[in-house]
Amino acid sequence: MKFGLPLFGVSPRYYPDVARIAEGNGFESIWLPEHLVLPEPIPPTYLYSDDGYPPITSATPVYDPWVMLGGIATVTSTLRLATQVYILPLRHPIVTARSVVSLDRLSGGRVTLGIGVGWCEEEFEAVGQSFRNRGRRADEIIGILRRLWRDEVIEHRGEHYGFGPVRFEPKPLQKPGIPIEVGGTSPGALRRAGVLGDGWVETGEPDIAALAAKLEIINRHRQEAGRGGLPFEVTTGLGRDLDSIRRCQEAGVTRVIAGPPARNARLTVEEISDWAKRFADEVMGAV
């Protein structure tokens, strides 16, 4: 079982300190949320809460994940750098490919691209991108990213994107490529994870039984696509103690993202450090 630490609720000026704490206590990865812009007001269309509102407001600061993770890369050596999740169809695939491969190179091959298709239509409207076809565009983008990171010369003529022939250098240090792990629980997201993803980032499931049911659907898609034998990560935030983490492991989870409860508006470095040491001793060491 791998363990990741989320950066939600942490001030960016503490990211380097928190990353060193995570790495020093045996965490495998660190996870950064992402939005490009937030509407005012935020509509109640969030998929993972009972009232439709997300755990943020329109005044919540948002940052470029590749800039922030690049800073973390310079003060760590083993910690994987991941997004939970990057809204893939908000940008052109070449822009995303360039940002992610730059971090892959800077970090020595430690990037995981956690992606989603977004839930806020107003965010798409603000940057002139279609909300209605975002799922189909995400599918096309995933294939484009892999070709840009793999092929010597790339020419693409698809439903939504067309370019080339072009060369895209450098290629990632990670082979066969940078892992793309798909977030979401809709039927489209589960299909995307199984058919196209290197992993699934679970969000919003009420319990481990519900997670296991979704994972069964994903695995069926994987088998039908002939991808059942490929490596596949399953990431969740449902594991909080030793018992729940063991049940997650039995359900097929390979990574648990866990962090201290945010009692205040911002977590302090001391709170995170104390929690990480206890969690490493009492939970991670026993799994």
C-alpha positions as CSV (number, residue, x, y, z in Angstrom):
1,M,0.0,0.0,0.0
2,K,1.2,3.5,-0.9
3,F,0.3,6.6,0.9
4,G,-0.2,10.1,-0.4
5,L,-0.5,13.4,1.5
6,P,-3.0,16.1,0.2
7,L,-2.0,19.8,0.1
8,F,-5.6,21.0,0.4
9,G,-5.8,23.4,3.3
10,V,-2.1,24.1,3.3
11,S,-0.6,27.6,2.6
12,P,1.7,27.5,-0.4
13,R,4.5,29.1,1.5
14,Y,4.6,25.9,3.6
15,Y,4.5,23.5,0.6
16,P,8.3,22.8,0.7
17,D,8.2,22.1,4.5
18,V,5.2,19.9,4.2
19,A,6.7,18.0,1.3
20,R,9.9,17.3,3.2
21,I,7.8,16.1,6.2
22,A,5.8,13.7,3.9
23,E,9.0,12.3,2.3
24,G,10.7,12.0,5.7
25,N,7.8,10.0,7.1
26,G,7.6,7.5,4.2
27,F,4.8,9.0,2.1
28,E,5.0,8.0,-1.5
29,S,3.3,11.0,-3.1
30,I,1.9,14.5,-2.5
31,W,-1.3,15.7,-4.2
32,L,-2.3,19.2,-5.3
33,P,-5.9,20.2,-6.2
34,E,-6.5,22.4,-9.3
35,H,-8.8,25.0,-10.8
36,L,-8.1,27.6,-13.4
37,V,-10.8,30.2,-12.3
38,L,-13.8,30.2,-10.1
39,P,-17.2,31.8,-10.8
40,E,-18.9,34.2,-8.5
41,P,-21.1,32.8,-7.1
42,I,-20.2,29.1,-7.3
43,P,-23.3,27.2,-8.4
44,P,-24.5,24.1,-6.6
45,T,-23.4,21.7,-9.3
46,Y,-20.6,20.0,-7.5
47,L,-21.0,16.2,-7.8
48,Y,-19.5,15.0,-4.6
49,S,-21.6,16.7,-1.8
50,D,-25.2,16.4,-0.7
51,D,-26.0,20.1,-1.2
52,G,-24.1,20.5,-4.5
53,Y,-21.6,22.9,-3.1
54,P,-17.8,22.2,-3.1
55,P,-15.5,22.6,-0.1
56,I,-14.2,25.9,-1.5
57,T,-15.7,29.3,-2.3
58,S,-15.1,31.7,-5.2
59,A,-12.6,33.5,-2.9
60,T,-10.4,30.4,-2.4
61,P,-6.9,31.0,-3.9
62,V,-6.0,28.7,-6.7
63,Y,-2.5,28.1,-8.1
64,D,-0.8,26.7,-11.1
65,P,0.0,23.1,-10.1
66,W,3.1,22.8,-12.3
67,V,4.7,25.8,-10.8
68,M,3.9,24.7,-7.2
69,L,4.9,21.1,-7.8
70,G,8.1,22.3,-9.6
71,G,9.1,24.1,-6.4
72,I,8.4,20.9,-4.3
73,A,10.5,18.9,-6.8
74,T,13.6,20.9,-5.9
75,V,13.4,20.1,-2.2
76,T,12.5,16.4,-2.5
77,S,14.1,13.4,-4.1
78,T,11.6,10.5,-3.9
79,L,8.2,12.0,-3.5
80,R,5.8,11.6,-6.4
81,L,4.2,14.8,-7.5
82,A,0.5,14.5,-8.4
83,T,-2.6,16.4,-9.2
84,Q,-6.0,15.7,-7.7
85,V,-7.2,16.5,-10.2
86,Y,-6.1,18.5,-13.2
87,I,-9.0,19.6,-15.4
88,L,-7.8,18.2,-18.7
89,P,-10.2,19.7,-21.3
90,L,-9.7,23.3,-20.1
91,R,-6.4,23.5,-22.1
92,H,-5.0,22.5,-25.4
93,P,-3.2,19.2,-25.2
94,I,0.1,20.6,-26.4
95,V,0.1,23.1,-23.5
96,T,-0.6,20.3,-21.0
97,A,2.0,18.1,-22.5
98,R,4.7,20.8,-22.3
99,S,3.9,21.6,-18.6
100,V,3.9,18.0,-17.4
101,V,7.0,16.9,-19.3
102,S,8.8,19.9,-17.9
103,L,8.0,18.8,-14.4
104,D,8.9,15.2,-15.2
105,R,12.3,16.3,-16.3
106,L,12.9,18.7,-13.4
107,S,11.9,16.0,-10.9
108,G,13.8,13.1,-12.3
109,G,10.6,11.3,-13.4
110,R,8.3,11.7,-10.4
111,V,5.1,13.0,-12.0
112,T,1.6,11.5,-11.9
113,L,-1.0,13.3,-13.9
114,G,-4.3,12.9,-12.1
115,I,-7.0,14.2,-14.5
116,G,-10.7,15.0,-14.5
117,V,-13.2,16.6,-16.8
118,G,-14.5,19.2,-14.4
119,W,-17.9,19.9,-13.0
120,C,-18.3,23.7,-13.2
121,E,-19.7,24.9,-16.5
122,E,-19.0,28.5,-15.8
123,E,-15.2,27.8,-15.5
124,F,-15.3,26.4,-19.0
125,E,-17.3,29.4,-20.3
126,A,-14.8,31.8,-18.8
127,V,-11.9,30.5,-21.0
128,G,-14.0,29.8,-24.1
129,Q,-14.0,26.0,-23.9
130,S,-17.0,23.8,-24.5
131,F,-18.5,22.1,-21.4
132,R,-20.8,19.8,-23.3
133,N,-18.2,17.8,-25.1
134,R,-15.5,17.9,-22.4
135,G,-15.6,14.1,-21.9
136,R,-15.0,13.3,-25.6
137,R,-12.2,15.9,-25.7
138,A,-10.6,14.4,-22.6
139,D,-10.5,11.0,-24.3
140,E,-8.9,12.5,-27.4
141,I,-6.4,14.5,-25.3
142,I,-5.2,11.4,-23.4
143,G,-4.2,9.8,-26.7
144,I,-2.5,13.0,-27.9
145,L,-0.5,13.3,-24.7
146,R,0.9,9.8,-25.0
147,R,1.8,10.3,-28.6
148,L,3.6,13.6,-27.9
149,W,5.5,12.0,-25.1
150,R,6.4,8.9,-27.2
151,D,6.6,9.5,-30.9
152,E,9.4,11.2,-32.8
153,V,7.0,13.0,-35.2
154,I,3.4,13.6,-34.4
155,E,0.5,14.5,-36.8
156,H,-3.0,14.4,-35.4
157,R,-6.4,14.9,-37.1
158,G,-9.2,14.2,-34.7
159,E,-12.7,15.2,-33.9
160,H,-11.6,18.1,-31.7
161,Y,-7.9,18.7,-32.3
162,G,-5.7,18.8,-35.4
163,F,-2.0,19.8,-35.8
164,G,1.3,18.7,-37.3
165,P,3.4,17.1,-38.3
166,V,5.4,18.4,-35.3
167,R,8.3,17.3,-33.1
168,F,7.9,17.4,-29.4
169,E,11.0,17.3,-27.3
170,P,12.2,16.4,-24.7
171,K,10.4,13.1,-24.0
172,P,9.6,12.1,-20.4
173,L,12.2,10.3,-18.3
174,Q,9.4,7.9,-17.2
175,K,9.0,4.9,-19.4
176,P,6.8,4.0,-21.1
177,G,5.4,7.4,-20.2
178,I,4.0,9.7,-17.5
179,P,1.1,7.9,-15.8
180,I,-2.3,9.3,-16.4
181,E,-4.8,8.4,-13.6
182,V,-8.4,9.3,-14.1
183,G,-10.6,10.8,-11.5
184,G,-14.4,10.7,-11.3
185,T,-17.3,8.3,-10.6
186,S,-19.7,9.0,-13.5
187,P,-20.2,6.2,-16.0
188,G,-18.0,8.1,-18.5
189,A,-15.2,8.6,-15.9
190,L,-15.3,4.9,-15.0
191,R,-15.1,3.9,-18.7
192,R,-12.3,6.4,-19.2
193,A,-10.3,5.0,-16.3
194,G,-10.6,1.5,-17.5
195,V,-10.1,2.0,-21.2
196,L,-7.6,4.8,-21.2
197,G,-6.2,5.3,-17.7
198,D,-3.1,4.1,-15.8
199,G,-5.2,4.3,-12.6
200,W,-8.4,5.6,-11.0
201,V,-8.5,8.4,-8.4
202,E,-11.7,7.8,-6.4
203,T,-13.6,10.9,-5.2
204,G,-16.8,11.2,-3.2
205,E,-17.7,7.6,-2.6
206,P,-19.6,7.2,0.7
207,D,-17.9,4.0,1.8
208,I,-15.6,1.2,0.7
209,A,-18.4,-1.0,-0.6
210,A,-19.4,1.7,-3.0
211,L,-15.8,2.1,-4.1
212,A,-15.5,-1.7,-4.7
213,A,-18.7,-1.6,-6.9
214,K,-17.2,1.2,-9.0
215,L,-13.9,-0.6,-9.3
216,E,-15.7,-3.7,-10.5
217,I,-17.1,-1.6,-13.4
218,I,-13.6,-0.2,-14.2
219,N,-12.1,-3.7,-14.2
220,R,-14.7,-4.9,-16.6
221,H,-13.8,-2.0,-18.9
222,R,-10.2,-2.9,-18.6
223,Q,-10.8,-6.5,-19.5
224,E,-13.0,-5.6,-22.5
225,A,-10.3,-3.2,-23.7
226,G,-7.6,-5.9,-23.4
227,R,-5.8,-3.9,-20.7
228,G,-6.4,-6.2,-17.7
229,G,-2.7,-7.2,-17.5
230,L,-1.3,-3.7,-17.4
231,P,-0.3,-1.9,-14.1
232,F,-3.2,0.0,-12.6
233,E,-3.2,2.2,-9.5
234,V,-6.4,2.7,-7.4
235,T,-6.3,5.8,-5.2
236,T,-8.8,6.7,-2.5
237,G,-9.2,9.0,0.5
238,L,-11.5,6.6,2.3
239,G,-8.7,5.0,4.4
240,R,-8.3,6.9,7.7
241,D,-7.3,4.2,10.2
242,L,-5.7,0.8,10.1
243,D,-9.0,-1.1,9.8
244,S,-10.4,1.0,6.9
245,I,-7.0,0.9,5.1
246,R,-6.9,-2.9,5.3
247,R,-10.5,-3.0,4.0
248,C,-9.4,-0.7,1.1
249,Q,-6.5,-3.0,0.4
250,E,-8.8,-6.0,0.2
251,A,-11.1,-4.1,-2.2
252,G,-8.2,-3.5,-4.6
253,V,-6.9,-0.1,-3.5
254,T,-3.2,0.5,-4.1
255,R,-2.8,4.0,-2.6
256,V,-4.5,5.9,0.2
257,I,-4.4,9.7,0.3
258,A,-4.7,10.8,4.0
259,G,-4.1,14.0,5.9
260,P,-4.9,15.6,9.2
261,P,-8.4,17.1,9.7
262,A,-8.5,20.8,8.9
263,R,-9.8,22.2,12.1
264,N,-8.9,25.7,11.2
265,A,-8.9,27.6,7.9
266,R,-5.3,26.7,7.4
267,L,-3.2,23.8,8.7
268,T,0.1,24.6,10.3
269,V,3.3,22.9,9.6
270,E,3.4,21.7,13.3
271,E,0.0,20.1,13.0
272,I,0.9,18.3,9.8
273,S,4.3,17.2,11.2
274,D,2.7,15.8,14.4
275,W,0.0,14.0,12.5
276,A,2.3,12.6,9.9
277,K,4.6,11.1,12.5
278,R,1.7,9.5,14.3
279,F,0.2,8.2,11.1
280,A,3.5,6.7,9.9
281,D,4.1,5.0,13.2
282,E,0.6,3.8,14.0
283,V,-0.9,3.1,10.5
284,M,1.7,3.0,7.7
285,G,4.1,0.9,9.7
286,A,1.4,-1.7,10.5
287,V,0.0,-2.2,6.9
